[in-house]
């Protein structure tokens, strides 16, 4: 049981490491500020996950007990809101949109789906409640990353439609 837990954490670290590398490279190649901002947000999120996973891995190696730690705390809503809030004017100034940002975001969505699936599976397999909670939180965060990526893709493909869907103003006559 103990080795399975350590192996799962090693796999999780590799997922996060791969994600960080991909997001860093994609950020550096992005042709739009929106793409750069989203990839940097994702890179920082993966970095926080990696740090937390390493801490748990070290603790588990030392004591053999899954540590009770406070929940992961991502300030996702504020960061994503800022990315989208700043984006409309930037997109309006583009004559054409380089499809490479969208393609990279589609690959990013696959990373997040794989991470969410892995963490959700680990959560169902975990017997320790702290371990189960940790993996459930990671799966939840990966889901929100995926949703932010999907929103970014929609925004880049159809900015007016994206913002019309989210602006709940009234039609005054």
C-alpha positions in Angstrom: 0.0 0.0 0.0 2.7 2.4 1.0 4.7 2.0 -2.3 1.5 2.5 -4.3 1.0 5.8 -2.6 4.5 6.9 -3.3 4.3 5.8 -6.9 1.1 7.7 -7.4 2.7 10.8 -6.0 5.7 10.3 -8.3 3.3 10.0 -11.2 1.5 13.1 -10.0 4.8 15.0 -9.9 5.6 13.9 -13.4 2.2 15.1 -14.6 2.7 18.5 -13.0 6.3 18.7 -14.3 5.2 17.9 -17.9 2.4 20.5 -17.6 4.8 23.2 -16.3 7.2 22.5 -19.2 4.5 22.6 -21.8 2.9 25.7 -20.3 6.2 27.5 -20.1 7.1 26.7 -23.7 3.6 27.6 -24.9 3.7 30.9 -23.0 7.0 31.8 -24.7 5.6 30.9 -28.2 2.1 32.5 -27.7 1.2 35.2 -30.2 -1.5 36.8 -28.1 -1.4 38.4 -24.6 -4.4 36.3 -23.8 -2.6 33.1 -24.6 0.5 34.2 -22.7 -1.5 35.1 -19.7 -3.4 31.9 -19.6 -0.3 29.7 -20.1 1.5 31.7 -17.3 -1.6 31.2 -15.0 -1.5 27.4 -15.7 2.3 27.2 -15.2 2.0 28.9 -11.8 -0.9 26.6 -10.8 1.1 23.5 -11.8 4.1 24.8 -9.9 2.0 25.2 -6.7 0.6 21.7 -7.2 4.2 20.3 -7.7 5.4 22.0 -4.5 2.5 20.5 -2.5 2.9 17.1 -3.9 6.6 17.1 -3.1 5.9 18.1 0.5 3.4 15.2 0.9 5.8 12.8 -0.9 8.6 13.7 1.5 6.4 13.5 4.6 5.0 10.1 3.5 8.6 8.8 2.9 9.6 10.0 6.3 6.7 8.9 8.4 4.7 6.5 6.3 1.6 8.5 7.2 -0.4 10.8 4.9 0.0 14.3 6.4 -3.0 16.3 7.4 -2.6 19.6 5.7 -4.8 22.6 4.9 -6.6 22.5 1.6 -4.9 23.7 -1.6 -5.8 27.4 -2.0 -5.8 28.7 -5.6 -7.0 32.2 -6.1 -8.3 31.0 -9.5 -11.4 33.2 -9.9 -9.5 36.4 -9.5 -6.7 35.4 -11.9 -8.9 34.0 -14.6 -11.3 37.0 -14.3 -8.4 39.4 -14.8 -7.2 37.5 -17.9 -10.7 37.6 -19.5 -11.3 41.2 -18.4 -8.2 42.5 -20.1 -8.6 40.3 -23.2 -11.5 41.8 -25.2 -9.7 45.0 -26.2 -6.5 43.1 -27.1 -8.4 40.7 -29.3 -10.3 43.6 -31.1 -6.9 45.1 -32.1 -5.7 41.9 -33.8 -6.2 41.7 -37.6 -5.9 37.9 -37.6 -5.6 35.4 -34.8 -2.7 32.9 -35.0 -4.2 29.5 -34.7 -1.1 28.2 -32.9 -2.4 29.7 -29.6 -5.7 27.8 -30.0 -3.9 24.6 -30.9 -1.6 24.9 -27.9 -4.7 25.6 -25.7 -6.3 22.4 -27.1 -3.2 20.4 -26.1 -3.3 22.1 -22.7 -6.9 20.9 -22.3 -5.8 17.4 -22.9 -3.1 17.8 -20.1 -5.8 19.0 -17.7 -8.2 16.2 -18.7 -5.5 13.6 -18.1 -4.6 15.1 -14.7 -8.2 15.4 -13.6 -8.8 11.7 -14.6 -5.7 10.5 -12.7 -6.5 12.5 -9.6 -10.2 11.5 -9.6 -9.1 7.8 -9.9 -6.6 8.2 -7.0 -9.3 9.8 -4.9 -11.6 6.8 -5.3 -8.8 4.4 -4.6 -7.5 6.2 -1.5 -8.5 4.8 1.9 -7.0 7.6 4.0 -9.4 10.5 4.2 -6.7 13.1 3.9 -5.3 11.4 0.8 -8.8 11.2 -0.7 -9.4 14.9 0.0 -6.1 15.9 -1.5 -6.7 14.0 -4.7 -10.3 15.2 -4.9 -9.1 18.8 -4.5 -6.5 18.3 -7.3 -9.1 16.8 -9.6 -11.4 19.7 -8.9 -8.7 22.3 -9.7 -7.7 20.5 -12.9 -11.4 20.6 -13.9 -11.4 24.4 -13.3 -8.2 24.7 -15.3 -9.8 22.8 -18.1 -12.9 25.1 -18.0 -10.7 28.2 -18.1 -8.9 26.8 -21.1 -12.1 26.0 -22.9 -13.4 29.5 -22.1 -10.1 31.0 -23.5 -10.4 29.0 -26.7 -14.0 30.2 -27.1 -13.0 33.8 -26.4 -10.2 33.6 -29.0 -12.4 32.1 -31.6 -15.5 34.3 -31.0 -14.7 37.2 -28.6 -18.0 39.0 -29.1 -20.0 35.8 -28.5 -17.9 34.9 -25.5 -18.4 38.2 -23.8 -22.1 38.4 -24.8 -22.6 35.1 -23.0 -21.0 36.4 -19.9 -22.3 40.0 -19.7 -25.7 39.8 -18.2 -26.8 43.3 -18.8 -30.3 44.4 -19.6 -31.7 45.5 -22.9 -33.1 48.9 -22.3 -35.4 50.5 -24.9 
